[in-house]
Amino acid sequence: MVLRGLPDSLDDLLTPAGFAMLRNPTGSLAQGLRVDAEVCRAWTPQVPIRLYKVRADEQATTTNTDHCVSDMRSRWVRAPVIDVGETVHEGSRHLGSNVAGTAQVVRWFSGLG
């Protein structure tokens, strides 16, 4: 599995040049980040939505979720954040959040209508 081969920290994964790119993105990376952020900054959903996250995800920061909720609230969009709980899959909280979150989304969708 790819994840088992990855280092435990960003310090061990990225070079100084890699960190510099993340701190000051340019070119295609900057454009991709702008496009990605538009979902939260510019999109106003016309149906109920939810955001899902897990605390202490070892692969992704949940700060983006907090920023997204804030951006949406500024446009009067109610987007509750659902914590998927303490779940681990194959030793990963990140993978566990995908498994648990998917199940929770399916249950939520099944109850709509």
Salt bridges, closest charged atoms under 4 A:
ASP57 OD2 - HIS94 ND1 2.68
ASP66 OD1 - LYS53 NZ 3.08
ASP83 OD2 - ARG55 NH1 2.68
GLU86 OE2 - ARG55 NH2 2.67
GLU86 OE1 - ARG93 NH1 2.94
GLU90 OE2 - HIS89 NE2 3.72
